Amino acid sequence: MPSVAVKLYSVFFKFLLKQRLQSWIQDPIDESSNPYGVTTRPEESVSAPNPCFTDGVATKDIHIDPFTALCIRIFLPESSLSPPEQSHPKSHLRSSLLDPNSINHRRNSYAPSDTGTPRNDSRRSSLDGLNSRSDNNVYRGYSPQPQKCRKLPIMLQFHGGGWVSGSNESVANDFFCRRIAKLCDVIVVAVGYRLAPENKYPAAFDDGLKVLNWLGKQANLAECCKSMGSGARGVGAEFTKAEVQRHIVDAFGASMVEPWLAAHGDPSRFSAIDVFLAADVICIACSLVYRSIRFSAIDVFLAGDIVCIGCSSVYRSIRCVLLGVSCGANIADYVACKAIEAGKRLDPVKVVAQVLMYPFFIGSIPTKSETRLANSYLYDMPMCLLAWKLFLPEEKFSLDHPAGNPLILDRSLKRMPPTLTIVAEHDWMRDRAIAYSEALRNVNVDAPVLEYKDAVHEFATLDMLLKTPQAQACAEDIAIWVKKYISFRGNELSY
């Protein structure tokens, strides 16, 4: 059973949230009066962005849509500043691919990778080396040369809050994303989607998809910088920062390339200059020409990545993992479905896995857990119904709405990405989440379920429960599973 402290906290939590929901129901908000939207409530405790590597992670906020309040917070782990040779040496990568006996040397724990010793040089000119850290340990966001930093996968994170509360910059979400960024060794992009009732369905879903498209745009813009450098100065050459900014700027003269993602995101290195006749590919490093008949199973792995046999250079797509918490899990599942439908239009972004943490699923036919745990801790069923009424337009309200019941949709699940589902024992939503996971497994999708005993809804992300051993264990379990799909060959984990 949950502790006495959790039970007492649940009583006050439900009382305050129910009062807030009922006030919105009684005094409806005109959606057209605020099309810009709201991403953070005034009563929410927020954590300011911090470009210093506090606790091993630097953060920054970006407003990516001028017409809405949609914003993101980037969590960059300090391990991204270590040289790539420390973690992914090319010779080790090649030998691990070709030598079947090397598997015993490719096991490691799910702890963050070695960060190495950061350089503390004095400030340099932006034309010379582009030192990424200043004397006061602040990451300035410049783009170091590719060979001097690691390229990390990206994880899109969608916070919870029952559609009407929560924030990507809240203290609890900031702590959780920092933990995930370090354990998974990824760049976490926390999405600040628009909240209801100011912006009803499908605003939050559209915002999630818009951020995924923005990531693809950033990858292509970063690739354009390299292509321009290669075309103007020969293969392998690059433009200086000043020259790049003269070419790719917005209407106000600001650079359109996000420097943290351009420097540390895991980009595709294919460009128009590398592809001939839609079939042949030339390696930039050693000029070895590949034709379609030369590709074999050993050359292609993890969402289309290719290893050059001649020099072991890796040509990769952006590995993107989706992680949704509570109602954010509904958004993550929607974004994954739309990414599959988009196909190559999202290139080079590839959604390789998703994590659904106690998803906010509902339906007209009650499950056993919905009947037995309707008055469970923190988020009981009557209160969640109020939240759904505030989120869905009145004319479209239904417990079997596609936003709430993924099993009611007439869609194929065969192409869905591998899905890890986290459920809590004392959560009335658990049975429907397990049923969705079973439906995925029936079509041969890797969809394990992890159930945590004596746990309540949001046990791993709620502010008062974040530092419990159970919350830490959940984050570590997520890291173990996620690394199966984002790790390079030579740095895989057993599971």
C-alpha positions, 0 to 999 in steps of 0.5 A: 500500500502507498505510504501515509504521506502519499495518502494525505498528499492525495487528499489535498491534491484531489481537493485543489484540482477538483475545485479548479476543474469545476470552476472552468466547467462552470465558467467556460473559457472562449477558445477564440479569445486566446488563440495564442494559448497557455503552456504554464499556469501561474500557480505552477512552480517553474525552474528557470533554464540554466546554461551551466552544466548543473548536475551534469545537464545544461538547459535552454528554452526556445519558442519555436512557433511565432503564432502560438505559445508552443515552446521547448526546453532542451536538456543537454548532458555534459557527456556530449562535450567529450570527444567521440573517440572516447565512446565510439571509436571507429575501429571498435565499431567496425570490429564489433560489427564484423567479429561475432566473438566481440559481444562480451566486450560490448556490454556495459551498464545503463549509467551515463557514458564517460564524460571525460575531462572538459577543456577550460581554455580561454575564449577563442574567436568563433573562427578558431575551434569554437570553444564551447565553454567559457571561464564561468562554466557556461555553455555558450551554444556555439557549434564546435567542429563535428570531430570534437564532440559526441552526437547524441540521440534525441528524446521528445518528452511530453509532460503530464497534467491531465491536459489542463495543468503541468508544464515542460519547465516545472520543477518536477519535470525539469528534475525528471528530464535531467535524470533521463538525459543523464541515464539514457545519454540523450538530448531531451527536448521537453515540449511545452504544448498548449493547455486546455481549456484555452486550447482544446483538442487537437491543439496539444496533438498538433503541437507535438507533431509540429515539434517533430517536424521542427526537429527534421527541419533543424537536421536539414538546415544543419546538413545544408551548412555542411553541404554548402561548405563541401560544395564551395571548398571541396569535399569535407570542407566546412563554412565558418560560423559567420559564413553559415549565418550569412546563408541561413537566416530568418527575416530578422537576420537571426540564425535559423539553425539551433546551435545545440542540436546542430552541434550535438544532435545525431544528424544524417550525413547524407546530402544531395552531393552524396547520392547519384542516380537514387541508388549509388552513395559515395563516402565523404571520408574515403570516396568509396562508391556504394551501389545498391547491390553492395549493401548487405544486412551487416551494413544497415542497422538501426533505422537505416544507418550505414557503415562504410566498409572502407573506413568505418564511417557511420552514416546515420539518421536522427534516432528519436525516442518519444516519452510521454507521461500520463496525458503526454503518453497519448500525445506521444502515441499520436505523434508516433502514428503520424510519423509512420504515416509521414514516412520519408517526409520526416527524413532524417528523423526516425522514431525508433521507440516510444515510452508510455508512462501510465497513459491517460487512456479511457473508454466507454466499456469499463475495465476491471481496474476502472471499476475497482480503483475508480476512487484511487489516489491523486487522479480518480476517475470522476476528476479525470472525466472533468479533465476530458470534458475540458479537453475535448470539444463539446460536440466531439465529447466521447469516452471512445474518442481516438485521443483517449481510446487507441484500441477503438481506432481502425488502424494497423498497429504492425508498423508502430515503433517498439513501445515500453509501457509503465503502469502503477498497481494503484492506478485505475488506468492500468488495465487499458494501458496493458490491453493496448500493449497486448494489442501491439504484441499480437502484431509482433511489436516489441511492447513490454509492460513494467508494473510497479507494486504499491505505486500510484499514478505519476509515481515517477514524475510527481514532485513529492515522489521524484526522489523515492527509490521507486522513481529512480528504479523506473528511470533506470529501467527506462534507460535499459530498454531505450538503449537497445534502440539508440545505442551504437553497435559496440555500446549495446546493453543486455536486456 
